[in-house]
Amino acid sequence: MSVALITAGSAGLGAAAVRVFAKNGFRVIINYANNEERANRLLEELPSLSTLPADNFVAIKADLGSRDDINRLIKESVDRFGRLDVIFSNGGWTRFRGMDSIDDNAYEEEWDHAFNMNVKSHLWLMQASKKYLDETEGAFITTASIAGVVPSGSSLAYSATKAAQIHMVKALAIMAAPKIRVNTVSPGLLLTEWATRFSDERKEAHLQKTKLKRFVSVEDVAEQVFTFAKSKSTTGINIVMDSGFIL
């Protein structure tokens, strides 16, 4: 049976992806950073969505900002289920600074942390899992952002590092070929817990700028992640899901 590892998987888009993969017969590993209770609540939900019993789902704590923790996460995942078919590398980080002032966006420690989480964590995860994904001819999928396509989002560091992530994914698709497909998805504003940092006015302005006059749902993005996982013919692609925000 196929195995999917979902990082940052206990809430938001990660949790939506966990549910999609469970519904489609995958054994699922939920990675979480701190909130064990939330991860366990999601675990308890999965057998009701799947034809598989509860022992086909597990939660593993790991800090995606630590290369050692990423290596341990992959080892524990393979030790538990014996294989990896799909990795959804969903981790990321930002601090809200807006996109108006250079001075507000010039904190070196924030740039370092954004680059570590939004770029390097995906590279380390890909490197650690490559030999297992080679064996299964699997898929590696990351979460980027429309902020990496056009200057926008929560901060300049976030926007720039998401652009770097999208560029890196294309290179990884070349390096991981011919057996592994590597793709990324770039959502618009998702109304997850993180979006509460945006004011109601800012959220409404975003909504009005979308051509479809709707926010992107985590369920829609999770279904696209699953489509990437299933497709044997797609690699090196970044799909923008923004309700027409950047048109």
C-alpha positions as CSV (number, residue, x, y, z in Angstrom):
1,M,0.0,0.0,0.0
2,S,1.2,3.5,-0.9
3,V,2.5,5.8,1.8
4,A,2.3,9.6,1.9
5,L,4.2,11.9,4.3
6,I,2.6,15.3,4.8
7,T,4.8,17.8,6.6
8,A,3.1,20.6,8.7
9,G,0.2,18.2,8.4
10,S,-1.9,18.8,11.5
11,A,-3.8,21.8,10.4
12,G,-4.8,24.0,7.5
13,L,-3.7,22.8,4.0
14,G,-1.6,20.0,5.5
15,A,-4.6,18.5,7.3
16,A,-6.8,18.9,4.2
17,A,-4.2,16.9,2.3
18,V,-3.9,14.3,5.0
19,R,-7.7,13.7,4.6
20,V,-7.5,13.5,0.8
21,F,-4.8,10.9,0.9
22,A,-6.5,8.9,3.6
23,K,-9.7,8.9,1.6
24,N,-7.9,7.6,-1.4
25,G,-6.4,4.5,0.4
26,F,-2.9,5.8,1.3
27,R,-1.2,5.1,4.6
28,V,-0.4,8.6,5.9
29,I,2.3,10.1,8.1
30,I,1.4,13.4,9.7
31,N,4.4,15.5,10.6
32,Y,3.8,18.3,13.2
33,A,6.1,20.7,15.0
34,N,4.5,21.3,18.4
35,N,0.8,20.7,18.7
36,E,0.7,17.0,19.6
37,E,-3.0,17.2,20.7
38,R,-4.1,18.6,17.4
39,A,-2.1,16.0,15.4
40,N,-3.7,13.2,17.5
41,R,-7.2,14.5,17.0
42,L,-6.6,14.4,13.2
43,L,-5.2,10.8,13.6
44,E,-8.4,9.7,15.3
45,E,-10.5,11.1,12.5
46,L,-8.7,9.2,9.7
47,P,-10.0,5.6,10.1
48,S,-13.6,6.9,9.5
49,L,-12.4,8.4,6.1
50,S,-10.4,5.3,5.0
51,T,-10.9,1.6,4.4
52,L,-7.7,1.1,6.3
53,P,-7.4,0.5,10.0
54,A,-6.0,3.0,12.5
55,D,-2.5,1.5,12.5
56,N,-2.0,2.8,9.0
57,F,-1.8,6.3,10.2
58,V,0.9,7.9,12.4
59,A,2.0,11.3,13.7
60,I,5.7,12.2,14.0
61,K,7.0,15.3,15.6
62,A,9.9,17.0,13.8
63,D,11.2,20.5,13.4
64,L,11.5,21.3,9.7
65,G,14.0,24.0,10.5
66,S,16.5,21.3,11.6
67,R,18.2,19.2,9.0
68,D,18.9,16.5,11.7
69,D,15.1,16.4,12.5
70,I,14.2,16.1,8.8
71,N,16.6,13.1,8.5
72,R,15.1,11.5,11.5
73,L,11.6,12.1,10.2
74,I,12.4,10.2,7.0
75,K,14.1,7.4,8.9
76,E,11.1,7.0,11.3
77,S,8.7,7.1,8.4
78,V,10.4,4.3,6.5
79,D,11.0,2.3,9.7
80,R,7.3,2.4,10.3
81,F,5.8,1.7,6.8
82,G,8.8,0.4,4.8
83,R,8.4,2.8,1.9
84,L,7.6,6.3,0.7
85,D,5.5,7.1,-2.4
86,V,4.6,10.7,-1.9
87,I,6.0,13.6,0.1
88,F,4.0,16.7,0.4
89,S,6.5,19.3,1.7
90,N,4.1,21.8,3.1
91,G,6.2,23.6,5.7
92,G,7.0,27.3,5.6
93,W,7.4,30.4,7.7
94,T,6.8,34.1,7.6
95,R,6.4,37.1,9.9
96,F,4.0,39.8,8.9
97,R,5.8,42.9,7.7
98,G,3.7,44.1,4.8
99,M,5.1,45.1,1.4
100,D,5.3,48.9,1.8
101,S,8.5,49.7,3.6
102,I,12.1,48.6,2.9
103,D,13.0,49.4,6.5
104,D,10.2,47.2,7.9
105,N,11.6,44.3,5.7
106,A,15.3,44.5,6.6
107,Y,15.6,42.2,9.6
108,E,18.5,39.8,8.9
109,E,17.4,37.1,11.3
110,E,13.9,37.0,9.6
111,W,15.5,36.6,6.2
112,D,17.7,33.8,7.5
113,H,14.7,32.0,9.1
114,A,12.5,32.5,6.0
115,F,15.2,31.1,3.7
116,N,15.8,28.2,6.0
117,M,12.1,27.2,6.2
118,N,10.9,28.2,2.7
119,V,13.8,27.0,0.7
120,K,16.4,24.8,2.5
121,S,13.8,22.7,4.4
122,H,12.4,21.4,1.1
123,L,15.8,20.7,-0.2
124,W,16.9,18.7,2.9
125,L,13.6,16.8,2.8
126,M,14.1,15.9,-0.9
127,Q,17.6,14.8,-0.4
128,A,16.7,12.6,2.6
129,S,13.8,10.9,0.8
130,K,15.3,10.6,-2.7
131,K,16.4,7.0,-2.5
132,Y,13.0,5.9,-1.2
133,L,11.1,7.9,-3.8
134,D,13.4,6.4,-6.5
135,E,12.4,2.9,-5.4
136,T,8.7,3.7,-5.7
137,E,9.0,6.2,-8.6
138,G,7.2,8.6,-6.3
139,A,6.3,12.2,-6.2
140,F,7.6,15.2,-4.2
141,I,5.3,18.2,-4.0
142,T,5.8,21.5,-2.2
143,T,3.7,24.4,-1.1
144,A,4.8,27.7,-2.5
145,S,2.6,30.9,-2.9
146,I,1.5,33.4,-5.3
147,A,3.8,35.7,-3.4
148,G,6.6,33.8,-5.1
149,V,5.1,34.6,-8.5
150,V,4.3,38.3,-8.1
151,P,5.7,40.5,-5.3
152,S,3.0,40.3,-2.6
153,G,2.1,38.6,0.6
154,S,3.1,39.0,4.2
155,S,6.7,40.3,3.8
156,L,9.5,40.8,1.3
157,A,11.5,37.9,2.8
158,Y,8.5,35.6,2.3
159,S,7.9,36.7,-1.2
160,A,11.5,36.4,-2.2
161,T,12.1,33.0,-0.6
162,K,8.9,31.6,-2.1
163,A,10.2,32.7,-5.5
164,A,13.5,30.9,-4.8
165,Q,11.5,27.8,-3.8
166,I,9.6,27.7,-7.1
167,H,12.9,28.1,-9.0
168,M,14.5,25.4,-6.9
169,V,11.6,23.0,-7.5
170,K,12.2,23.2,-11.3
171,A,15.9,22.4,-10.7
172,L,15.0,19.5,-8.4
173,A,12.7,18.1,-11.1
174,I,15.6,17.9,-13.4
175,M,17.9,16.4,-10.8
176,A,15.4,13.8,-9.6
177,A,14.4,12.6,-13.1
178,P,13.6,10.2,-14.5
179,K,12.0,8.3,-11.6
180,I,10.7,11.1,-9.3
181,R,8.2,13.9,-10.2
182,V,8.7,17.2,-8.5
183,N,6.0,19.9,-8.6
184,T,4.7,22.8,-6.5
185,V,1.5,24.5,-5.9
186,S,1.1,28.3,-5.3
187,P,-2.1,29.2,-3.5
188,G,-3.5,32.6,-3.0
189,L,-4.7,33.7,0.4
190,L,-6.0,30.6,2.3
191,L,-8.4,31.3,5.2
192,T,-6.4,29.2,7.7
193,E,-5.4,30.1,11.2
194,W,-2.4,32.0,9.7
195,A,-4.7,34.3,7.8
196,T,-6.1,35.8,11.0
197,R,-2.9,37.9,11.0
198,F,-4.4,39.9,8.1
199,S,-7.0,42.5,8.9
200,D,-10.5,42.1,7.7
201,E,-10.0,45.1,5.4
202,R,-6.9,43.5,3.8
203,K,-8.7,40.1,3.3
204,E,-11.7,41.9,1.7
205,A,-9.3,43.8,-0.6
206,H,-7.7,40.5,-1.6
207,L,-11.1,39.0,-2.3
208,Q,-12.2,41.8,-4.5
209,K,-9.0,41.6,-6.5
210,T,-9.7,37.9,-7.4
211,K,-11.6,37.5,-10.7
212,L,-13.7,34.7,-9.2
213,K,-14.6,36.7,-6.1
214,R,-13.8,33.8,-3.8
215,F,-11.0,32.7,-1.6
216,V,-9.1,29.6,-2.5
217,S,-10.1,26.7,-0.4
218,V,-7.6,24.3,1.3
219,E,-9.7,21.4,-0.1
220,D,-9.2,22.6,-3.7
221,V,-5.4,22.9,-3.1
222,A,-5.3,19.5,-1.4
223,E,-7.0,17.9,-4.4
224,Q,-4.4,19.5,-6.7
225,V,-1.6,18.0,-4.5
226,F,-3.3,14.6,-4.9
227,T,-3.5,15.1,-8.7
228,F,0.2,15.8,-8.8
229,A,0.8,12.6,-6.8
230,K,-1.2,10.5,-9.2
231,S,0.1,12.0,-12.5
232,K,3.0,10.1,-14.1
233,S,3.4,12.7,-16.7
234,T,3.9,16.0,-14.8
235,T,7.1,17.4,-13.4
236,G,8.8,20.7,-12.9
237,I,5.4,22.5,-12.8
238,N,4.2,25.3,-10.5
239,I,0.4,25.6,-10.5
240,V,-1.1,28.9,-9.4
241,M,-4.4,28.6,-7.5
242,D,-5.5,32.1,-6.7
243,S,-9.1,32.6,-8.0
244,G,-7.6,34.9,-10.6
245,F,-5.9,37.2,-8.2
246,I,-2.8,37.9,-10.4
247,L,-4.6,38.1,-13.7
